[in-house]
Amino acid sequence: MSELFEKGYSIGDVISLLWFKKKLPKYASQFIEMSLMITADHGPAVSGAHNSIVAARAGKDLVSALASGLLTIGPRFGGALNDAAKYFKGAKDSGMSPKEFVNDMKAKGIYIPGIGHRIKSVQNPDKRVGILKEYAKKHFKKTDYLDYALEVEKLTTAKKNKLILNVDGGLAVIFLDLMENCGFSKNEINEIVENGALNGLFVLGRSIGLIGHILDQYRLKQGLYRHPWDDILYLKE
C-alpha cells in the first residue's frame, strides 16, 4: 500500500487492484469513483437509510446501524445493478434485438432490471444518468452495451414515459462496456458479474451516505424513533 501512495494511485485504482486484480486505465478508475459518488446517498426516505437512522436512534453503535441499512439491499433496493448487467448482457450476447428482449421479458412476466423510475421520466430526466452516459461516450472507445440499453429504453418509454434507463441500469451497462474496453475476457466479465461485484459498488458507495445519516443522528442527539400513529392503518370489523 505504501508503494501505491508513492505512485499517486487513487481510490479507484485501489479498488481495481483489490477487486479485479489489475490496474485499470485512468478513465476506468475515475468511472469507479464516479459510481461511488453517484450511489453515495439518496436521502433519508429509502429503506437502507431509514433502517440505519432508526437503529442509530435506538442507541445502536455505528457498525450495527450501518449493517441494518445494508441488509435491506437486494432486488428492490440497489441489487438491480447485478441483475441489470446479467439480463442486458445475456440478451445482447445471445443476439436478441432490443425489441425481442423487451417482448421476451414481457412474455416471462419479468420487469427489466435497470429500467423505470418512480419520479424521473423522459420529460424529467435523471441528471445522474446523463452524466454517466456523457462520460462513457467521451472516454470509452466503444459503448455497445450502453447503446443496446438505450435502444431498449426507446421501446419502453414509448409505452410509458417513466420506463427510462435508471441509475442502476446505466451503471450496469456502462460497467460492462468498461470491462470490454479494458480487455477483460468474456469469462472474466461473466465471473465478475456472477460474483456480485456491481452490487459491491452500490454497497460501498451507499455506505458513505448511510454512515452520514447515522452520524447526523448521533450529532443531533436524536432519541428513540417511533412511527406516527396516523400513518398506521387499523381495519375495523
ChimeraX attribute file (.defattr): number of C-alpha atoms within 10 A of each C-alpha:
attribute: neighborCount
match mode: 1-to-1
recipient: residues
	/A:1	8
	/A:2	7
	/A:3	8
	/A:4	12
	/A:5	9
	/A:6	8
	/A:7	9
	/A:8	10
	/A:9	15
	/A:10	15
	/A:11	14
	/A:12	23
	/A:13	22
	/A:14	18
	/A:15	18
	/A:16	18
	/A:17	13
	/A:18	11
	/A:19	12
	/A:20	14
	/A:21	10
	/A:22	12
	/A:23	17
	/A:24	20
	/A:25	14
	/A:26	14
	/A:27	17
	/A:28	22
	/A:29	21
	/A:30	17
	/A:31	20
	/A:32	22
	/A:33	18
	/A:34	19
	/A:35	23
	/A:36	20
	/A:37	16
	/A:38	19
	/A:39	22
	/A:40	21
	/A:41	19
	/A:42	13
	/A:43	12
	/A:44	15
	/A:45	10
	/A:46	13
	/A:47	17
	/A:48	26
	/A:49	28
	/A:50	19
	/A:51	23
	/A:52	30
	/A:53	30
	/A:54	22
	/A:55	23
	/A:56	29
	/A:57	20
	/A:58	15
	/A:59	16
	/A:60	16
	/A:61	13
	/A:62	17
	/A:63	12
	/A:64	14
	/A:65	25
	/A:66	26
	/A:67	16
	/A:68	23
	/A:69	23
	/A:70	23
	/A:71	13
	/A:72	19
	/A:73	18
	/A:74	13
	/A:75	12
	/A:76	10
	/A:77	15
	/A:78	24
	/A:79	21
	/A:80	25
	/A:81	29
	/A:82	28
	/A:83	23
	/A:84	24
	/A:85	27
	/A:86	18
	/A:87	17
	/A:88	26
	/A:89	21
	/A:90	14
	/A:91	18
	/A:92	16
	/A:93	10
	/A:94	9
	/A:95	11
	/A:96	14
	/A:97	14
	/A:98	20
	/A:99	13
	/A:100	13
	/A:101	19
	/A:102	19
	/A:103	12
	/A:104	14
	/A:105	13
	/A:106	12
	/A:107	9
	/A:108	8
	/A:109	9
	/A:110	10
	/A:111	11
	/A:112	21
	/A:113	23
	/A:114	29
	/A:115	22
	/A:116	23
	/A:117	16
	/A:118	7
	/A:119	9
	/A:120	17
	/A:121	18
	/A:122	16
	/A:123	8
	/A:124	10
	/A:125	16
	/A:126	17
	/A:127	11
	/A:128	17
	/A:129	19
	/A:130	14
	/A:131	13
	/A:132	19
	/A:133	18
	/A:134	11
	/A:135	16
	/A:136	21
	/A:137	14
	/A:138	11
	/A:139	14
	/A:140	16
	/A:141	13
	/A:142	15
	/A:143	20
	/A:144	15
	/A:145	23
	/A:146	24
	/A:147	16
	/A:148	17
	/A:149	25
	/A:150	18
	/A:151	14
	/A:152	23
	/A:153	24
	/A:154	17
	/A:155	16
	/A:156	20
	/A:157	17
	/A:158	12
	/A:159	10
	/A:160	12
	/A:161	17
	/A:162	22
	/A:163	23
	/A:164	28
	/A:165	30
	/A:166	24
	/A:167	24
	/A:168	27
	/A:169	26
	/A:170	26
	/A:171	31
	/A:172	29
	/A:173	28
	/A:174	25
	/A:175	25
	/A:176	24
	/A:177	20
	/A:178	26
	/A:179	17
	/A:180	20
	/A:181	15
	/A:182	15
	/A:183	11
	/A:184	15
	/A:185	11
	/A:186	11
	/A:187	9
	/A:188	14
	/A:189	17
	/A:190	16
	/A:191	12
	/A:192	18
	/A:193	22
	/A:194	14
	/A:195	12
	/A:196	14
	/A:197	16
	/A:198	25
	/A:199	21
	/A:200	16
	/A:201	21
	/A:202	26
	/A:203	19
	/A:204	16
	/A:205	21
	/A:206	25
	/A:207	22
	/A:208	16
	/A:209	21
	/A:210	29
	/A:211	22
	/A:212	17
	/A:213	22
	/A:214	25
	/A:215	15
	/A:216	14
	/A:217	19
	/A:218	16
	/A:219	9
	/A:220	8
	/A:221	12
	/A:222	15
	/A:223	13
	/A:224	13
	/A:225	12
	/A:226	9
	/A:227	9
	/A:228	7
	/A:229	8
	/A:230	7
	/A:231	7
	/A:232	8
	/A:233	7
	/A:234	8
	/A:235	5
	/A:236	4
	/A:237	3
